[in-house]
Amino acid sequence: MNPANTVFDVKRLIGRRYDDPTVKKDIESWPFKVVDEGSNPKVQVEYLGETKTFSPQEISAMVLGKVGGIMKEVAEVKLGKKVEKAVITVPAYFNDNQRQATKDAGAISGLNVLRIINEPTAAAIAYGLGAGKSDKERNVLIYDLGGGTFDVSLLHIQGGVFTVKATAGDTHLGGQDFDTNLLEHFKKEFQKKTKKDITGDARALRRLRTACERAKRTLSNGTQTTIEIDSLFDGEDFNANITRARFEEINSKAFQGTIQPVEQVLKDSQIEKAKVDDIVLVGGSTRIPRIQKLLSDFFNGKKLEKSINPDEAVAYGAAVQAGILSGKATSAETADMLLLDVVPLSLGVAMEGNIFA
């Protein structure tokens, strides 16, 4: 294990400035080094005895090249022809800098990016097609809680027309935050037991974070679990129990924070919650039982829609959109599909004195 060279969470760096308060806060919890180059954050690693720096776009390009390469091969085998174009999804609340940086990452990886589309919108396409084409009007709320970002979109779907009425979210809320909260809890517990602080040990923190993520996943199905790490720090073993109730208590503020964007989209769309027909769960973090209960309770006990795979829905919708844009989607379901999205953040012009108006 080499925590200083294990880079993750790059989605939280892309398109941001080094002096961004959220970047500063994240740097404190990451085992890898982030440096300032011209006010832009860059990841610094040691490779074959040399110090190298990579921009978030370059790191993303590596991921796209690896994962996209596998998907590209699968698509080429299925279609029997070369695939060079792609549709890339981003969190709905990404700003223009973050979107452009993501597009740049796609270009660096060798992809011809046809379009950048919002993740919840892509998921809505997947759900809309999966539910079957219908002329019946439906108001569909997409609740997309992933590893690092959170989006909510409310769409009006009728026939093949998907109209996004409103979107809200938080580009800095997701499963990683739940892991971090659990990590902080166990750091204190380890210090209480051993009188030793692991804050400055990147390897110990990486091992504990991995154990926290595993515990979080286990608690989505079970009511309690145990963390066991041999020689976590300075020869000290660490064993601790955690119940689902305690995990929910540790993350109660973060969980509750996902409801505000839901309220916001209802307000912005001027649609009452009683008139929301379907609530669709997207993203791995929606498997957390407490998240599901909070959302269902907010909608007065309404049953949540779990018919689509929360891990695959966004990719499925993006693939459909790619087929339409390239003129290759010729099925009856996509023949007259129309996607009408919204600009999630305010538009303005720069006035004298660097004032946004």
PyMOL commands that set and color helices and strands:
alter all, ss='L'
color gray80, all
select helices_A, chain A and resi 3-5+10-12+21-29+56-79+96-108+119-130+175-194+202-218+244-250+252-256+259-269+273-275+284-287+289-298+313-325
alter helices_A, ss='H'
color red, helices_A
select strands_A, chain A and resi 33-37+40-47+50-54+85-90+112-118+138-145+150-158+161-170+224-233+236-243+278-282+338-340+350-351+355-356
alter strands_A, ss='S'
color yellow, strands_A
deselect
rebuild
show_as cartoon
